[in-house]
Amino acid sequence: MEGDDTWLLWQLVDSALPTGGFVASSGLETAFQLGLVTTPIQLAAFIRSSVHTFAYSSLPFVTEAYKLTEQYHHHQQQPHQRIQEEPSNPTVQPPPVRSDSKATSNQTNVAVSQLFNSFTDLDHLFHASNSHAAVRRASVAQGTSLLILYMKSFRSRSSPPSKSAGTDSRTPAAADAHDNDLARDFKAAIRLDRAKGHFPVCFGMVAQMLGLSLDKSQHLFMFMFVRQIVSSAVRLNIVGPYQAQIVLANAKTWAEGATTVARYLSIDQVAQTAPMVDMMQGAHERLYSKVFNS
C-alpha cells in the first residue's frame, strides 16, 4: 500500500471524523437494559453475532455501490477518450471529429443516467431491507454526513485510477470533476427525496472516489462497525477502556471471517443472520431513557 493511501486510512478511522458514527449502539443499549449483555463474555457473543449479520446485510451494498461508482467513471470518460496529449509538433492538427460523435455522446449520457438511477435504486433497496425506524435514521445520518464530509474536505483530493477498472485514461482533473458531479448529484437527489443517503451506499461511493481499493474499503467498513459497538460498550460501562481494547482485538477474527464470505455476496443474497440482534435494534424505540440514537 502506498503511503498516501495509508495516511488516508488513518484519517478515515480517526474517532474525530465528523460522521456521527458514535451516536448508534446497533442494538447494544437495548440488550444492556434488558440484562442480556452485561459482561465482557456476553459482549463478545453479541459482537460476534452483530458482525456476522452486519456483513451479510450491509457489506453487499458497499460492494455494489463501489462497483457502480467505477462504472459511472468509466462511462463518464468515454467522450474524452479521443483527447490525447498535445503533439510535440505544433503543426500537426488533431483528427477531425467523426460524424457519429454526437450519437456516441448521447449513448454515454443515457448510460450515465441509468447508472445514477442504479444508485438511487440501491439506496431505496437498503431502506426497504431495514424496517426499523431507528436503524434507518442512524444509517441516513451517517451516510449524508459522510457525503458532506467528502464534498467539504476530500473532493479536492485527486483520485488515482482504480486498480480494478482496467485501462482508465482519466486525468486527475477529469477524475475530480466526475467525482464532484456524482457526489453533488447524489446529494441533490437526497435533498429532493429521490434518495435516502444510507451509509453503506454512500460509503462504497466515497471510498471508490477517494481511490481506496475494494478490499481495503470492505475491511474498513467492518472495522468501523466493530469499533462503534466497542465504544458503545465503554459508554454503557459494560467494559472499561482497557478491556475494550482486548475485545476489539479479539473481534478481528470474527470480522475478517464474516468479511471473507460476505464480500462476494450479491444484493440478491442479502440477509439478516441474527434475528435476536435485529429485534433488539427494533426495540430501541421503546426504551424509556437512552444514550444512543439507535
N, C-alpha and C positions, 0 to 999 in steps of 0.2 A: 504494500500500500504506500502511495506517495505521501510525503509529509503534509501537503495541503489537505488531503482527504482526512488524514489523522487529526489534524487540528480542527477540521470541521466536525468530525465525530465527537471530539471532546466538547466542542461548543454546544452541540445538539443534546448531549447528555447532561449538560450543566443544569443543576436544580434551579438556577436563576433564569432559565429560559422562559419567557413570558407566554406560556401556552395554557396555563391553568391546569396542568396535569396532576397537581396535588390536592385538588378540591374533590376528588372522587375516590371512593374506597372500594369500588367494584363488588359491593355486597358484604364487605368485611364488617362494616359497622353494624349491619343488621345481625350478622352471625354473632358478633360480640354481645350485643344487647340481648339476644335470645339465649346466651350462655353456651353456644355451640363452638365458639372459638375463644378460649381464654388462656391457653397455654402455648408455649413455643411448639410443642408437638402437634397440637391441633392447628396452629397457624401453618405449619409446614404442609399438613394434609390439605388445608384449604387452598394454599398457593398451588400445590400440585394439580388439584382439580381445576382451579381457575385458569392456570396456564394452558392446560390441555383444551378446555372449551374455548378459551380466547383465541388460541391458534387456529382451531377449526372453524370458528365463527367469524373471525375478523381478518386473519392473515391473507386469505384468498382475495379479499377486496384490495388490500395493499398491493399484492402482486398484479392484479388486473389493472389497477389504476396506474401503476408503474409502466406496464406494457402499453397501455393506451397512450400515455404521455410520449413514449418512444415513437409510436406510430404517428401521433399528431405531429411531432417534429419532422418525421420522415416525409410526410405529405406536404408540410409547410415549405420544405426546402425544394420541392420539385420545380417550381417556376424559376428557381435561382441556380439550378444545376448547370445551366449553359453559361453562367457567368464565371469566367476564369480570370486568372491574374493577367494584368496588362502585359502585352507582348513587349519584349525587350526592344524591338524595332518599332518606333512610334509611327512609322509609315504604314504598318500593317493594320488594316481595318478589320474590325470584328465581322464575323459572318452575318449575313442578313437574317433577320428573324423569319422563321418559317411561317407559312400562312396558317398552319394549324396550331400556332402557339396560343391563340385565344381559346380554342376548344380545349386544349390541354389545361389551360389555367382554370377554365370553368369546371372541368372534371376534378381538378385539385381542390377547388373551393367546395365542391359537393362532398368530396371525401373528408375534408377537414370538418365540415358541418356535421356530417354523420358521426365522426369520431367524438366531437364535442357532445352530441346528443347521447353517445355511449357513456360519457362521463356522468351526465345527469341521470341517465337510466341506472347506472351502477350505484349512484348515491341514493336514489329512491329505493332501490332493491335492498340496500343495507338498512334503510329506515324501516322498510316493511318487515325485515327479518328480526327486528328488535321491537317487541311490543311494549316494553316498559318505558314509561314517560321519563323517568329519572335517567335511565341509560341513554335514551335519545338526547336529552338535554345536555348531558355531560359530553357526549360524542360531538354534538354540534358545536358546543362551546370550545372544545379543544381543536376541532377541525378549522373553524373560522379563525381562531386565534393563531393557529399555525400558518394559515394562508396570509393573514395580515402581517405576521412576523416576516414571512418571506418577502412580501411586497415592500415592506418598510426597511428591512435590514439586509436581505440577501440577494435581491434581484439584480443588483449591480455586479454580482459575482459571476464572472464568465463561466458558463457550464461547459466542461470538456465533453467531447463526443462520448456517448455511452459505448461501453465495450461490447455490448450485445447488439448494437444497432447496425453492424456491418460497416459498409463504407459510407460514413457520414461526412459529407463535404461542407458542413456548415462552418462558417467563420464564427469566432466568438461573438462578434457583433450581431450576426444573424441569429445565433442561438439565444442570446439575451433578448432580442426583440420578440422571438417566438415564445419564449418562456413568459415574458411580460404580458403578451397577448393572451395566453392561456390562463394565467393567474388572474388577470384583470377581468376577462370574460366570465370565468367561473365565479369570481366574487360578485359580479353584476348579476349572474343567474341566481345566486343566493339572495341577493338584495331584492330581486323581483319574485322570489319564492318559486323559482323554477328548479332550484336545487336546495338541499338542506345544508351541505357542507360538513358531512360526517368525517370524523377523524381518520379512519383507515383510508378513505378515498383521497382526502387532502394530503395525508402523509405520503402515500405512494406517489402522488403527483409531484409534491415538493421535493421528495428525495431524488427523483429522477432529474428534476430541473437543476438540482444542486450538483449533479454529476456523481452521486453515490451509486455503487453497483447494486444490483438487485439483492445479492446475497447479504451485503452489509446493511441494506435498508430493512430487510426482513428481520435480521438479528437485532438491530437497533430498536425496531418496533416492539419486539418481545421483551427486550431488556427494560425499556421504559415502562412497560406494563407491570413487570415484576417489582421494579423499584417503587412504583406507585403504591402497590399493596404493602410492601415492607414499610414504607414511610407512613402509611395509614396505621399500621400496627404499632408503630412507635408513638404516634399521637394518641392512640387509644390506650396506651400503656399496657399492651399485651406483651411486648418485649421492650427491653431497653435499647439504647443506641448501639451498644457493643454486640449484644445478642442479635440485633437486627442484621449486622454485617455478616454474621455466621449464617443466618437464614438466607440472606441474599446470595452468598457464595454457594450454598448447597442447592439453591434453586437453579443453578446453571445447568445441571444435568437434565432436569425436567424441562426447562425452557428449550434447550437445544434438541432434546428428543422430540418434543412436540413440533418444533420448527422444521426439523428434518423431514417429517411426514407432511405437515400442512403446507409447506412451501410449494408443493406440487399439486395441490388440490385446485380444482376448477370452481367457479362460482356455483355450479350445479351441485357441488359436493359439500357446500357449507352446512354445518350442523352444530347444535348445542350438545355437548357430550357430558355435561354435568347438570342435570335438572335441578338439583338442590341449590347449586350456586345461582342458577337462573332465577329460581323462586326467591332467594334472598335478595337479589338485586331488585326484583319487583316489589318486595315488601318494604323497601327503604322509604317509600312514600308514606307508609303507615306509622313510622316511628314518631313518638311524641316529641322527643328532642333529638337533635342530630348535629354532628360536627361537619359532616361532608354533604355535598350536593347529591351524591349518588353512591 
